[in-house]
Amino acid sequence: MNPPSEHSSNALDGSAAAGQFAEVFAVDVSTVTVTCGGCNAPAAFAEQHAFIAGPGTVIRCRGCDHIVARLVQTPDETWLELSGSASWRFPLTPPPS
């Protein structure tokens, strides 16, 4: 595991970006398991580091700080880039309350 970078100090948890990603996927993504393409660590979307202050939203692995997803919304388009993730596992049933 790498030491936290300068990015980590500005990070929110993934829940901060879950609404934007839910608009694209049409489901709540906070419980989706995202596997990092850099270190191969799986973690819930809500546990990843989210950066929402830029022109788009960036999701980074909480373990190695690798970019796992980027989302940019313009008036005309939505751009979604997931090449930094190895997989996204969507539960078919909601988690128990």
N, C-alpha and C positions, 0 to 999 in steps of 0.2 A: 504494500500500500504506500502510495506517495504521500509526502506531507501536504497539508492544505496549501493551496496556492492563494495568490492575491484575489482570485475569483471567489473563493469560498467565503471570504469575509462579507461579501455583498450578496450572498445567496439567500434566497427564500426556499422553503421546502416546496416540493413539486405541487402541492395543493394550490399554491398561488397561480399556477398556470393550467390547472386541470380544466377550468371552464373554457379556456380558449381551445384546448385540444378536444374537449367534449363536443364542441361545435363541429369539428372536422369529422370525428369518429362517430358521432351521434350516440355515444354512451359515456358514462362516467369513467374516466380513465384513471382515477386516483388509486384503484386497486389493481390495475394492469401491471403485470410483472415485466419490467424492461430489463433485458440483459445487455450489458455494455459490450460494445464491439472492441474496446481497448483492453479491458482486464477480465472480461467474461463474467463479471459479478452480476447476479440477478438482484433486483430490488423493486419494490413497489414504486410506481410513478410518483406517488405522494412523498416518497422518501428521497427522491433525487433532488439535486440543486437546481433551482429555477432562477433565471435572470430575465426580468420582464421590463427593464427600464430602457432598453434600446429600441431600435426601429422594428425589432421582432422579439420573439421569445426564444431563449436558448435553455435547453435542459442538459445539465452535465451530470456525469456519474458521481455519486457521493463518495465513491471509493478512490477513484484515480483522476477525477476531474476531466475526463474525456467527454467531448460533446457527443451526446447520444441523439439529440433531436433539435431541429430548428423550425420555427413556425413564423411566417410573416404574412400578415393580412393587409391588403390594399383595398381601395374601393372596388377594384375590378377582379381581384384574384386572391386566392390563398395559396401560399407556397409552403410545402411540407417537405422537409429533408430528414430522412431517418438513417442515412448511411453509416452513422456512428454507432448504431445499435445492432446487436447480433439477432435479437428477436423481441417481439412484443407478445405476451400471452394474455389474452382476454378471458376472464372467467365467464362461463356460460350461465352461472347462477350468482345472484348477489351474495356477498359474504354475510354470515350470521350477525345479527344485531346484538 
